[in-house]
Amino acid sequence: MKEVIINKTINTIKKYYNYDETKLLEIRYGLESLYLSIIKIVVIVLISIITHTIKELCLLFLFYGILRLTGFGLHAKKSIHCWIYSIAIFNGFPLLIKCLNIENNYLLISTIILLPFLSIYAPADTEKRPLINKKKRIVYKVVTIIISIIYISIIFIKKDIYLSKILFFSIFLETLLVLPISYKLLGLKYNNYKRYKKGGAKWNYLQKLLLLLEH
């Protein structure tokens, strides 16, 4: 099914655009990633419907997604690993949010404890998308810290256990994905931007690649 959809899309693109084979391979890779992401989300949503945690899933997606935009974090190397981790996290955490009984003060303290780790290690890049721009890294770090402080403030002010659990797990998940030990356990390289020296061959190639991606 996947190959049929992707091949039809590629053939349609060929009719309207005169791309070379390299460009078509890049497009194919992007389409495959998009297809797998959509299928993964559909499966996660179906499981959440069965477990009656669709509300918790949507809220977790929202608040974690906001943090992920600037905190970034690891991506699994293999598709099967990504499937396992995604289902475990996005179907497991909503169940914990729904069923876990814990006082608001404990959630507040736990979230405050996580803040220094997130402040130190975010943003965390990947081999495919190294964050080579120092100014952007600083901006991402500051924004991530601000968002985290806003979440902590909501937990402190609102004292809504349900909302507090969602915000705690959002910060917990983002922190987990930026820790060096998480990268090490999955066999991934950390601080990938350090491998690119300004003016070097890798730097110049990456700059050109990022410009292409931005357009």
PyMOL commands that place a pseudoatom at each C-alpha (Angstrom):
pseudoatom trace, name=CA, resn=MET, resi=1, chain=A, elem=C, hetatm=0, pos=[0.000, 0.000, 0.000]
pseudoatom trace, name=CA, resn=LYS, resi=2, chain=A, elem=C, hetatm=0, pos=[2.778, 2.405, 0.947]
pseudoatom trace, name=CA, resn=GLU, resi=3, chain=A, elem=C, hetatm=0, pos=[4.747, 1.784, -2.262]
pseudoatom trace, name=CA, resn=VAL, resi=4, chain=A, elem=C, hetatm=0, pos=[1.638, 2.182, -4.412]
pseudoatom trace, name=CA, resn=ILE, resi=5, chain=A, elem=C, hetatm=0, pos=[0.768, 5.568, -2.914]
pseudoatom trace, name=CA, resn=ILE, resi=6, chain=A, elem=C, hetatm=0, pos=[4.347, 6.866, -3.016]
pseudoatom trace, name=CA, resn=ASN, resi=7, chain=A, elem=C, hetatm=0, pos=[4.984, 5.637, -6.562]
pseudoatom trace, name=CA, resn=LYS, resi=8, chain=A, elem=C, hetatm=0, pos=[1.784, 7.291, -7.830]
pseudoatom trace, name=CA, resn=THR, resi=9, chain=A, elem=C, hetatm=0, pos=[2.762, 10.533, -6.129]
pseudoatom trace, name=CA, resn=ILE, resi=10, chain=A, elem=C, hetatm=0, pos=[6.288, 10.409, -7.593]
pseudoatom trace, name=CA, resn=ASN, resi=11, chain=A, elem=C, hetatm=0, pos=[4.901, 9.711, -11.079]
pseudoatom trace, name=CA, resn=THR, resi=12, chain=A, elem=C, hetatm=0, pos=[2.541, 12.686, -10.751]
pseudoatom trace, name=CA, resn=ILE, resi=13, chain=A, elem=C, hetatm=0, pos=[5.434, 14.927, -9.704]
pseudoatom trace, name=CA, resn=LYS, resi=14, chain=A, elem=C, hetatm=0, pos=[7.476, 13.742, -12.701]
pseudoatom trace, name=CA, resn=LYS, resi=15, chain=A, elem=C, hetatm=0, pos=[4.695, 14.883, -15.039]
pseudoatom trace, name=CA, resn=TYR, resi=16, chain=A, elem=C, hetatm=0, pos=[4.783, 18.475, -13.803]
pseudoatom trace, name=CA, resn=TYR, resi=17, chain=A, elem=C, hetatm=0, pos=[8.377, 18.955, -12.647]
pseudoatom trace, name=CA, resn=ASN, resi=18, chain=A, elem=C, hetatm=0, pos=[11.670, 18.143, -14.350]
pseudoatom trace, name=CA, resn=TYR, resi=19, chain=A, elem=C, hetatm=0, pos=[13.531, 16.957, -11.258]
pseudoatom trace, name=CA, resn=ASP, resi=20, chain=A, elem=C, hetatm=0, pos=[16.711, 14.882, -11.432]
pseudoatom trace, name=CA, resn=GLU, resi=21, chain=A, elem=C, hetatm=0, pos=[17.002, 11.485, -9.726]
pseudoatom trace, name=CA, resn=THR, resi=22, chain=A, elem=C, hetatm=0, pos=[18.687, 12.931, -6.634]
pseudoatom trace, name=CA, resn=LYS, resi=23, chain=A, elem=C, hetatm=0, pos=[15.821, 15.352, -6.043]
pseudoatom trace, name=CA, resn=LEU, resi=24, chain=A, elem=C, hetatm=0, pos=[13.259, 12.611, -6.636]
pseudoatom trace, name=CA, resn=LEU, resi=25, chain=A, elem=C, hetatm=0, pos=[15.014, 10.397, -4.083]
pseudoatom trace, name=CA, resn=GLU, resi=26, chain=A, elem=C, hetatm=0, pos=[14.832, 13.244, -1.555]
pseudoatom trace, name=CA, resn=ILE, resi=27, chain=A, elem=C, hetatm=0, pos=[11.119, 13.644, -2.269]
pseudoatom trace, name=CA, resn=ARG, resi=28, chain=A, elem=C, hetatm=0, pos=[10.574, 9.883, -1.946]
pseudoatom trace, name=CA, resn=TYR, resi=29, chain=A, elem=C, hetatm=0, pos=[12.341, 9.869, 1.421]
pseudoatom trace, name=CA, resn=GLY, resi=30, chain=A, elem=C, hetatm=0, pos=[10.156, 12.759, 2.601]
pseudoatom trace, name=CA, resn=LEU, resi=31, chain=A, elem=C, hetatm=0, pos=[6.986, 11.031, 1.406]
pseudoatom trace, name=CA, resn=GLU, resi=32, chain=A, elem=C, hetatm=0, pos=[7.952, 7.788, 3.139]
pseudoatom trace, name=CA, resn=SER, resi=33, chain=A, elem=C, hetatm=0, pos=[8.556, 9.656, 6.400]
pseudoatom trace, name=CA, resn=LEU, resi=34, chain=A, elem=C, hetatm=0, pos=[5.234, 11.481, 6.050]
pseudoatom trace, name=CA, resn=TYR, resi=35, chain=A, elem=C, hetatm=0, pos=[3.371, 8.246, 5.292]
pseudoatom trace, name=CA, resn=LEU, resi=36, chain=A, elem=C, hetatm=0, pos=[4.856, 6.448, 8.295]
pseudoatom trace, name=CA, resn=SER, resi=37, chain=A, elem=C, hetatm=0, pos=[4.109, 9.408, 10.575]
pseudoatom trace, name=CA, resn=ILE, resi=38, chain=A, elem=C, hetatm=0, pos=[0.462, 9.524, 9.473]
pseudoatom trace, name=CA, resn=ILE, resi=39, chain=A, elem=C, hetatm=0, pos=[0.015, 5.764, 9.920]
pseudoatom trace, name=CA, resn=LYS, resi=40, chain=A, elem=C, hetatm=0, pos=[1.683, 5.931, 13.333]
pseudoatom trace, name=CA, resn=ILE, resi=41, chain=A, elem=C, hetatm=0, pos=[-0.609, 8.741, 14.480]
pseudoatom trace, name=CA, resn=VAL, resi=42, chain=A, elem=C, hetatm=0, pos=[-3.668, 6.858, 13.233]
pseudoatom trace, name=CA, resn=VAL, resi=43, chain=A, elem=C, hetatm=0, pos=[-2.641, 3.736, 15.182]
pseudoatom trace, name=CA, resn=ILE, resi=44, chain=A, elem=C, hetatm=0, pos=[-1.940, 5.745, 18.350]
pseudoatom trace, name=CA, resn=VAL, resi=45, chain=A, elem=C, hetatm=0, pos=[-5.303, 7.535, 18.062]
pseudoatom trace, name=CA, resn=LEU, resi=46, chain=A, elem=C, hetatm=0, pos=[-7.161, 4.247, 17.521]
pseudoatom trace, name=CA, resn=ILE, resi=47, chain=A, elem=C, hetatm=0, pos=[-5.523, 2.737, 20.611]
pseudoatom trace, name=CA, resn=SER, resi=48, chain=A, elem=C, hetatm=0, pos=[-6.394, 5.837, 22.636]
pseudoatom trace, name=CA, resn=ILE, resi=49, chain=A, elem=C, hetatm=0, pos=[-10.020, 5.570, 21.507]
pseudoatom trace, name=CA, resn=ILE, resi=50, chain=A, elem=C, hetatm=0, pos=[-10.098, 1.934, 22.643]
pseudoatom trace, name=CA, resn=THR, resi=51, chain=A, elem=C, hetatm=0, pos=[-8.540, 2.852, 26.014]
pseudoatom trace, name=CA, resn=HIS, resi=52, chain=A, elem=C, hetatm=0, pos=[-10.765, 5.958, 26.361]
pseudoatom trace, name=CA, resn=THR, resi=53, chain=A, elem=C, hetatm=0, pos=[-7.790, 8.322, 26.603]
pseudoatom trace, name=CA, resn=ILE, resi=54, chain=A, elem=C, hetatm=0, pos=[-8.286, 10.401, 23.451]
pseudoatom trace, name=CA, resn=LYS, resi=55, chain=A, elem=C, hetatm=0, pos=[-8.742, 13.624, 25.439]
pseudoatom trace, name=CA, resn=GLU, resi=56, chain=A, elem=C, hetatm=0, pos=[-5.545, 13.006, 27.405]
pseudoatom trace, name=CA, resn=LEU, resi=57, chain=A, elem=C, hetatm=0, pos=[-3.672, 12.138, 24.202]
pseudoatom trace, name=CA, resn=CYS, resi=58, chain=A, elem=C, hetatm=0, pos=[-4.737, 15.353, 22.444]
pseudoatom trace, name=CA, resn=LEU, resi=59, chain=A, elem=C, hetatm=0, pos=[-3.765, 17.520, 25.416]
pseudoatom trace, name=CA, resn=LEU, resi=60, chain=A, elem=C, hetatm=0, pos=[-0.422, 15.744, 25.784]
pseudoatom trace, name=CA, resn=PHE, resi=61, chain=A, elem=C, hetatm=0, pos=[0.239, 16.197, 22.063]
pseudoatom trace, name=CA, resn=LEU, resi=62, chain=A, elem=C, hetatm=0, pos=[-0.556, 19.895, 22.407]
pseudoatom trace, name=CA, resn=PHE, resi=63, chain=A, elem=C, hetatm=0, pos=[1.524, 20.805, 25.463]
pseudoatom trace, name=CA, resn=TYR, resi=64, chain=A, elem=C, hetatm=0, pos=[4.418, 18.472, 24.681]
pseudoatom trace, name=CA, resn=GLY, resi=65, chain=A, elem=C, hetatm=0, pos=[4.372, 19.586, 21.034]
pseudoatom trace, name=CA, resn=ILE, resi=66, chain=A, elem=C, hetatm=0, pos=[4.826, 23.224, 22.086]
pseudoatom trace, name=CA, resn=LEU, resi=67, chain=A, elem=C, hetatm=0, pos=[7.938, 22.285, 24.083]
pseudoatom trace, name=CA, resn=ARG, resi=68, chain=A, elem=C, hetatm=0, pos=[9.250, 20.064, 21.309]
pseudoatom trace, name=CA, resn=LEU, resi=69, chain=A, elem=C, hetatm=0, pos=[9.179, 22.960, 18.836]
pseudoatom trace, name=CA, resn=THR, resi=70, chain=A, elem=C, hetatm=0, pos=[12.120, 24.632, 20.581]
pseudoatom trace, name=CA, resn=GLY, resi=71, chain=A, elem=C, hetatm=0, pos=[13.552, 21.889, 22.800]
pseudoatom trace, name=CA, resn=PHE, resi=72, chain=A, elem=C, hetatm=0, pos=[13.847, 19.356, 19.963]
pseudoatom trace, name=CA, resn=GLY, resi=73, chain=A, elem=C, hetatm=0, pos=[15.315, 16.013, 21.081]
pseudoatom trace, name=CA, resn=LEU, resi=74, chain=A, elem=C, hetatm=0, pos=[16.251, 12.589, 19.814]
pseudoatom trace, name=CA, resn=HIS, resi=75, chain=A, elem=C, hetatm=0, pos=[14.700, 10.557, 17.008]
pseudoatom trace, name=CA, resn=ALA, resi=76, chain=A, elem=C, hetatm=0, pos=[14.954, 6.775, 16.926]
pseudoatom trace, name=CA, resn=LYS, resi=77, chain=A, elem=C, hetatm=0, pos=[17.255, 5.367, 14.227]
pseudoatom trace, name=CA, resn=LYS, resi=78, chain=A, elem=C, hetatm=0, pos=[15.010, 2.499, 13.206]
pseudoatom trace, name=CA, resn=SER, resi=79, chain=A, elem=C, hetatm=0, pos=[11.329, 2.724, 12.309]
pseudoatom trace, name=CA, resn=ILE, resi=80, chain=A, elem=C, hetatm=0, pos=[10.428, -0.246, 14.526]
pseudoatom trace, name=CA, resn=HIS, resi=81, chain=A, elem=C, hetatm=0, pos=[12.049, 1.461, 17.519]
pseudoatom trace, name=CA, resn=CYS, resi=82, chain=A, elem=C, hetatm=0, pos=[10.128, 4.632, 16.777]
pseudoatom trace, name=CA, resn=TRP, resi=83, chain=A, elem=C, hetatm=0, pos=[6.887, 2.644, 16.676]
pseudoatom trace, name=CA, resn=ILE, resi=84, chain=A, elem=C, hetatm=0, pos=[7.584, 0.961, 20.010]
pseudoatom trace, name=CA, resn=TYR, resi=85, chain=A, elem=C, hetatm=0, pos=[8.611, 4.163, 21.804]
pseudoatom trace, name=CA, resn=SER, resi=86, chain=A, elem=C, hetatm=0, pos=[5.782, 6.239, 20.318]
pseudoatom trace, name=CA, resn=ILE, resi=87, chain=A, elem=C, hetatm=0, pos=[3.066, 3.758, 21.255]
pseudoatom trace, name=CA, resn=ALA, resi=88, chain=A, elem=C, hetatm=0, pos=[4.542, 3.192, 24.721]
pseudoatom trace, name=CA, resn=ILE, resi=89, chain=A, elem=C, hetatm=0, pos=[4.745, 6.926, 25.395]
pseudoatom trace, name=CA, resn=PHE, resi=90, chain=A, elem=C, hetatm=0, pos=[1.660, 8.333, 23.692]
pseudoatom trace, name=CA, resn=ASN, resi=91, chain=A, elem=C, hetatm=0, pos=[-0.634, 5.534, 24.785]
pseudoatom trace, name=CA, resn=GLY, resi=92, chain=A, elem=C, hetatm=0, pos=[1.058, 4.871, 28.137]
pseudoatom trace, name=CA, resn=PHE, resi=93, chain=A, elem=C, hetatm=0, pos=[1.333, 8.449, 29.420]
pseudoatom trace, name=CA, resn=PRO, resi=94, chain=A, elem=C, hetatm=0, pos=[-2.357, 9.286, 28.755]
pseudoatom trace, name=CA, resn=LEU, resi=95, chain=A, elem=C, hetatm=0, pos=[-3.315, 6.193, 30.771]
pseudoatom trace, name=CA, resn=LEU, resi=96, chain=A, elem=C, hetatm=0, pos=[-1.119, 7.431, 33.631]
pseudoatom trace, name=CA, resn=ILE, resi=97, chain=A, elem=C, hetatm=0, pos=[-2.639, 10.906, 33.357]
pseudoatom trace, name=CA, resn=LYS, resi=98, chain=A, elem=C, hetatm=0, pos=[-6.108, 9.408, 33.608]
pseudoatom trace, name=CA, resn=CYS, resi=99, chain=A, elem=C, hetatm=0, pos=[-5.471, 6.835, 36.331]
pseudoatom trace, name=CA, resn=LEU, resi=100, chain=A, elem=C, hetatm=0, pos=[-2.570, 8.135, 38.420]
pseudoatom trace, name=CA, resn=ASN, resi=101, chain=A, elem=C, hetatm=0, pos=[-3.553, 9.617, 41.788]
pseudoatom trace, name=CA, resn=ILE, resi=102, chain=A, elem=C, hetatm=0, pos=[-0.963, 12.102, 43.019]
pseudoatom trace, name=CA, resn=GLU, resi=103, chain=A, elem=C, hetatm=0, pos=[-1.095, 15.361, 44.919]
pseudoatom trace, name=CA, resn=ASN, resi=104, chain=A, elem=C, hetatm=0, pos=[-0.565, 18.632, 43.096]
pseudoatom trace, name=CA, resn=ASN, resi=105, chain=A, elem=C, hetatm=0, pos=[2.360, 19.577, 45.354]
pseudoatom trace, name=CA, resn=TYR, resi=106, chain=A, elem=C, hetatm=0, pos=[4.268, 16.445, 44.360]
pseudoatom trace, name=CA, resn=LEU, resi=107, chain=A, elem=C, hetatm=0, pos=[3.699, 17.233, 40.693]
pseudoatom trace, name=CA, resn=LEU, resi=108, chain=A, elem=C, hetatm=0, pos=[4.885, 20.801, 41.256]
pseudoatom trace, name=CA, resn=ILE, resi=109, chain=A, elem=C, hetatm=0, pos=[8.063, 19.693, 43.058]
pseudoatom trace, name=CA, resn=SER, resi=110, chain=A, elem=C, hetatm=0, pos=[8.805, 17.012, 40.444]
pseudoatom trace, name=CA, resn=THR, resi=111, chain=A, elem=C, hetatm=0, pos=[8.400, 19.495, 37.607]
pseudoatom trace, name=CA, resn=ILE, resi=112, chain=A, elem=C, hetatm=0, pos=[10.665, 22.040, 39.316]
pseudoatom trace, name=CA, resn=ILE, resi=113, chain=A, elem=C, hetatm=0, pos=[13.306, 19.305, 39.717]
pseudoatom trace, name=CA, resn=LEU, resi=114, chain=A, elem=C, hetatm=0, pos=[13.121, 18.621, 35.958]
pseudoatom trace, name=CA, resn=LEU, resi=115, chain=A, elem=C, hetatm=0, pos=[13.558, 22.277, 34.997]
pseudoatom trace, name=CA, resn=PRO, resi=116, chain=A, elem=C, hetatm=0, pos=[17.367, 22.475, 35.520]
pseudoatom trace, name=CA, resn=PHE, resi=117, chain=A, elem=C, hetatm=0, pos=[17.918, 19.388, 33.347]
pseudoatom trace, name=CA, resn=LEU, resi=118, chain=A, elem=C, hetatm=0, pos=[15.755, 20.814, 30.569]
pseudoatom trace, name=CA, resn=SER, resi=119, chain=A, elem=C, hetatm=0, pos=[17.474, 24.194, 30.926]
pseudoatom trace, name=CA, resn=ILE, resi=120, chain=A, elem=C, hetatm=0, pos=[20.932, 22.631, 30.569]
pseudoatom trace, name=CA, resn=TYR, resi=121, chain=A, elem=C, hetatm=0, pos=[20.355, 20.097, 27.802]
pseudoatom trace, name=CA, resn=ALA, resi=122, chain=A, elem=C, hetatm=0, pos=[17.707, 21.707, 25.567]
pseudoatom trace, name=CA, resn=PRO, resi=123, chain=A, elem=C, hetatm=0, pos=[17.786, 22.177, 22.673]
pseudoatom trace, name=CA, resn=ALA, resi=124, chain=A, elem=C, hetatm=0, pos=[19.181, 18.792, 21.668]
pseudoatom trace, name=CA, resn=ASP, resi=125, chain=A, elem=C, hetatm=0, pos=[19.829, 18.157, 17.976]
pseudoatom trace, name=CA, resn=THR, resi=126, chain=A, elem=C, hetatm=0, pos=[20.170, 15.074, 15.783]
pseudoatom trace, name=CA, resn=GLU, resi=127, chain=A, elem=C, hetatm=0, pos=[22.717, 13.898, 13.201]
pseudoatom trace, name=CA, resn=LYS, resi=128, chain=A, elem=C, hetatm=0, pos=[20.331, 14.740, 10.358]
pseudoatom trace, name=CA, resn=ARG, resi=129, chain=A, elem=C, hetatm=0, pos=[19.382, 18.171, 11.721]
pseudoatom trace, name=CA, resn=PRO, resi=130, chain=A, elem=C, hetatm=0, pos=[22.328, 19.568, 13.717]
pseudoatom trace, name=CA, resn=LEU, resi=131, chain=A, elem=C, hetatm=0, pos=[21.695, 22.968, 15.303]
pseudoatom trace, name=CA, resn=ILE, resi=132, chain=A, elem=C, hetatm=0, pos=[24.813, 24.678, 14.008]
pseudoatom trace, name=CA, resn=ASN, resi=133, chain=A, elem=C, hetatm=0, pos=[23.587, 28.254, 14.492]
pseudoatom trace, name=CA, resn=LYS, resi=134, chain=A, elem=C, hetatm=0, pos=[24.686, 29.374, 17.981]
pseudoatom trace, name=CA, resn=LYS, resi=135, chain=A, elem=C, hetatm=0, pos=[22.241, 32.289, 18.177]
pseudoatom trace, name=CA, resn=LYS, resi=136, chain=A, elem=C, hetatm=0, pos=[19.330, 30.015, 17.307]
pseudoatom trace, name=CA, resn=ARG, resi=137, chain=A, elem=C, hetatm=0, pos=[20.417, 27.499, 19.936]
pseudoatom trace, name=CA, resn=ILE, resi=138, chain=A, elem=C, hetatm=0, pos=[20.386, 30.256, 22.563]
pseudoatom trace, name=CA, resn=VAL, resi=139, chain=A, elem=C, hetatm=0, pos=[16.964, 31.489, 21.442]
pseudoatom trace, name=CA, resn=TYR, resi=140, chain=A, elem=C, hetatm=0, pos=[15.554, 27.952, 21.468]
pseudoatom trace, name=CA, resn=LYS, resi=141, chain=A, elem=C, hetatm=0, pos=[16.964, 27.389, 24.963]
pseudoatom trace, name=CA, resn=VAL, resi=142, chain=A, elem=C, hetatm=0, pos=[15.504, 30.605, 26.347]
pseudoatom trace, name=CA, resn=VAL, resi=143, chain=A, elem=C, hetatm=0, pos=[12.077, 29.973, 24.793]
pseudoatom trace, name=CA, resn=THR, resi=144, chain=A, elem=C, hetatm=0, pos=[12.047, 26.379, 26.094]
pseudoatom trace, name=CA, resn=ILE, resi=145, chain=A, elem=C, hetatm=0, pos=[12.848, 27.605, 29.614]
pseudoatom trace, name=CA, resn=ILE, resi=146, chain=A, elem=C, hetatm=0, pos=[10.141, 30.282, 29.425]
pseudoatom trace, name=CA, resn=ILE, resi=147, chain=A, elem=C, hetatm=0, pos=[7.524, 27.762, 28.266]
pseudoatom trace, name=CA, resn=SER, resi=148, chain=A, elem=C, hetatm=0, pos=[8.542, 25.375, 31.056]
pseudoatom trace, name=CA, resn=ILE, resi=149, chain=A, elem=C, hetatm=0, pos=[8.264, 28.147, 33.669]
pseudoatom trace, name=CA, resn=ILE, resi=150, chain=A, elem=C, hetatm=0, pos=[4.805, 29.016, 32.327]
pseudoatom trace, name=CA, resn=TYR, resi=151, chain=A, elem=C, hetatm=0, pos=[3.781, 25.359, 32.714]
pseudoatom trace, name=CA, resn=ILE, resi=152, chain=A, elem=C, hetatm=0, pos=[5.142, 25.279, 36.268]
pseudoatom trace, name=CA, resn=SER, resi=153, chain=A, elem=C, hetatm=0, pos=[3.328, 28.530, 37.077]
pseudoatom trace, name=CA, resn=ILE, resi=154, chain=A, elem=C, hetatm=0, pos=[0.046, 27.048, 35.831]
pseudoatom trace, name=CA, resn=ILE, resi=155, chain=A, elem=C, hetatm=0, pos=[0.571, 23.993, 38.043]
pseudoatom trace, name=CA, resn=PHE, resi=156, chain=A, elem=C, hetatm=0, pos=[1.254, 26.278, 41.030]
pseudoatom trace, name=CA, resn=ILE, resi=157, chain=A, elem=C, hetatm=0, pos=[-1.587, 28.750, 40.418]
pseudoatom trace, name=CA, resn=LYS, resi=158, chain=A, elem=C, hetatm=0, pos=[-4.391, 26.577, 39.037]
pseudoatom trace, name=CA, resn=LYS, resi=159, chain=A, elem=C, hetatm=0, pos=[-3.858, 23.575, 41.324]
pseudoatom trace, name=CA, resn=ASP, resi=160, chain=A, elem=C, hetatm=0, pos=[-5.880, 21.495, 38.864]
pseudoatom trace, name=CA, resn=ILE, resi=161, chain=A, elem=C, hetatm=0, pos=[-4.624, 17.915, 39.291]
pseudoatom trace, name=CA, resn=TYR, resi=162, chain=A, elem=C, hetatm=0, pos=[-5.735, 16.821, 35.826]
pseudoatom trace, name=CA, resn=LEU, resi=163, chain=A, elem=C, hetatm=0, pos=[-4.046, 19.743, 34.052]
pseudoatom trace, name=CA, resn=SER, resi=164, chain=A, elem=C, hetatm=0, pos=[-1.004, 19.462, 36.332]
pseudoatom trace, name=CA, resn=LYS, resi=165, chain=A, elem=C, hetatm=0, pos=[-0.478, 15.831, 35.323]
pseudoatom trace, name=CA, resn=ILE, resi=166, chain=A, elem=C, hetatm=0, pos=[-0.608, 16.745, 31.636]
pseudoatom trace, name=CA, resn=LEU, resi=167, chain=A, elem=C, hetatm=0, pos=[1.904, 19.569, 32.083]
pseudoatom trace, name=CA, resn=PHE, resi=168, chain=A, elem=C, hetatm=0, pos=[4.189, 17.404, 34.223]
pseudoatom trace, name=CA, resn=PHE, resi=169, chain=A, elem=C, hetatm=0, pos=[4.271, 14.564, 31.682]
pseudoatom trace, name=CA, resn=SER, resi=170, chain=A, elem=C, hetatm=0, pos=[4.858, 17.073, 28.864]
pseudoatom trace, name=CA, resn=ILE, resi=171, chain=A, elem=C, hetatm=0, pos=[7.943, 18.454, 30.618]
pseudoatom trace, name=CA, resn=PHE, resi=172, chain=A, elem=C, hetatm=0, pos=[9.029, 14.977, 31.729]
pseudoatom trace, name=CA, resn=LEU, resi=173, chain=A, elem=C, hetatm=0, pos=[8.858, 13.626, 28.169]
pseudoatom trace, name=CA, resn=GLU, resi=174, chain=A, elem=C, hetatm=0, pos=[10.739, 16.569, 26.648]
pseudoatom trace, name=CA, resn=THR, resi=175, chain=A, elem=C, hetatm=0, pos=[13.406, 16.329, 29.362]
pseudoatom trace, name=CA, resn=LEU, resi=176, chain=A, elem=C, hetatm=0, pos=[13.767, 12.597, 28.730]
pseudoatom trace, name=CA, resn=LEU, resi=177, chain=A, elem=C, hetatm=0, pos=[14.322, 13.197, 25.020]
pseudoatom trace, name=CA, resn=VAL, resi=178, chain=A, elem=C, hetatm=0, pos=[17.097, 15.782, 25.449]
pseudoatom trace, name=CA, resn=LEU, resi=179, chain=A, elem=C, hetatm=0, pos=[19.201, 14.013, 28.091]
pseudoatom trace, name=CA, resn=PRO, resi=180, chain=A, elem=C, hetatm=0, pos=[22.629, 12.767, 26.908]
pseudoatom trace, name=CA, resn=ILE, resi=181, chain=A, elem=C, hetatm=0, pos=[22.016, 9.430, 28.642]
pseudoatom trace, name=CA, resn=SER, resi=182, chain=A, elem=C, hetatm=0, pos=[18.910, 8.876, 26.492]
pseudoatom trace, name=CA, resn=TYR, resi=183, chain=A, elem=C, hetatm=0, pos=[20.999, 9.395, 23.356]
pseudoatom trace, name=CA, resn=LYS, resi=184, chain=A, elem=C, hetatm=0, pos=[23.654, 7.033, 24.709]
pseudoatom trace, name=CA, resn=LEU, resi=185, chain=A, elem=C, hetatm=0, pos=[21.155, 4.285, 25.529]
pseudoatom trace, name=CA, resn=LEU, resi=186, chain=A, elem=C, hetatm=0, pos=[19.804, 4.419, 21.974]
pseudoatom trace, name=CA, resn=GLY, resi=187, chain=A, elem=C, hetatm=0, pos=[23.269, 4.582, 20.393]
pseudoatom trace, name=CA, resn=LEU, resi=188, chain=A, elem=C, hetatm=0, pos=[22.765, 8.113, 19.061]
pseudoatom trace, name=CA, resn=LYS, resi=189, chain=A, elem=C, hetatm=0, pos=[25.306, 10.927, 18.809]
pseudoatom trace, name=CA, resn=TYR, resi=190, chain=A, elem=C, hetatm=0, pos=[24.790, 13.948, 21.044]
pseudoatom trace, name=CA, resn=ASN, resi=191, chain=A, elem=C, hetatm=0, pos=[25.607, 17.641, 20.376]
pseudoatom trace, name=CA, resn=ASN, resi=192, chain=A, elem=C, hetatm=0, pos=[25.960, 16.959, 16.665]
pseudoatom trace, name=CA, resn=TYR, resi=193, chain=A, elem=C, hetatm=0, pos=[26.557, 20.621, 15.845]
pseudoatom trace, name=CA, resn=LYS, resi=194, chain=A, elem=C, hetatm=0, pos=[30.041, 20.350, 17.393]
pseudoatom trace, name=CA, resn=ARG, resi=195, chain=A, elem=C, hetatm=0, pos=[31.159, 18.135, 14.499]
pseudoatom trace, name=CA, resn=TYR, resi=196, chain=A, elem=C, hetatm=0, pos=[30.790, 21.038, 12.073]
pseudoatom trace, name=CA, resn=LYS, resi=197, chain=A, elem=C, hetatm=0, pos=[33.558, 23.618, 12.075]
pseudoatom trace, name=CA, resn=LYS, resi=198, chain=A, elem=C, hetatm=0, pos=[32.781, 26.931, 10.462]
pseudoatom trace, name=CA, resn=GLY, resi=199, chain=A, elem=C, hetatm=0, pos=[34.383, 27.160, 7.038]
pseudoatom trace, name=CA, resn=GLY, resi=200, chain=A, elem=C, hetatm=0, pos=[35.001, 23.415, 6.750]
pseudoatom trace, name=CA, resn=ALA, resi=201, chain=A, elem=C, hetatm=0, pos=[33.699, 21.129, 4.003]
pseudoatom trace, name=CA, resn=LYS, resi=202, chain=A, elem=C, hetatm=0, pos=[30.991, 19.644, 6.216]
pseudoatom trace, name=CA, resn=TRP, resi=203, chain=A, elem=C, hetatm=0, pos=[29.929, 23.128, 7.299]
pseudoatom trace, name=CA, resn=ASN, resi=204, chain=A, elem=C, hetatm=0, pos=[29.609, 24.424, 3.741]
pseudoatom trace, name=CA, resn=TYR, resi=205, chain=A, elem=C, hetatm=0, pos=[27.709, 21.331, 2.605]
pseudoatom trace, name=CA, resn=LEU, resi=206, chain=A, elem=C, hetatm=0, pos=[25.329, 21.577, 5.545]
pseudoatom trace, name=CA, resn=GLN, resi=207, chain=A, elem=C, hetatm=0, pos=[24.710, 25.276, 4.987]
pseudoatom trace, name=CA, resn=LYS, resi=208, chain=A, elem=C, hetatm=0, pos=[23.710, 24.579, 1.384]
pseudoatom trace, name=CA, resn=LEU, resi=209, chain=A, elem=C, hetatm=0, pos=[21.494, 21.675, 2.475]
pseudoatom trace, name=CA, resn=LEU, resi=210, chain=A, elem=C, hetatm=0, pos=[19.711, 23.771, 5.104]
pseudoatom trace, name=CA, resn=LEU, resi=211, chain=A, elem=C, hetatm=0, pos=[19.115, 26.532, 2.580]
pseudoatom trace, name=CA, resn=LEU, resi=212, chain=A, elem=C, hetatm=0, pos=[17.502, 23.999, 0.242]
pseudoatom trace, name=CA, resn=LEU, resi=213, chain=A, elem=C, hetatm=0, pos=[15.293, 22.695, 3.052]
pseudoatom trace, name=CA, resn=GLU, resi=214, chain=A, elem=C, hetatm=0, pos=[14.214, 26.210, 4.000]
pseudoatom trace, name=CA, resn=HIS, resi=215, chain=A, elem=C, hetatm=0, pos=[13.053, 26.809, 0.433]
for i in range(1, 215): cmd.bond("trace and resi %d" % i, "trace and resi %d" % (i + 1))
show_as sticks, trace
zoom trace
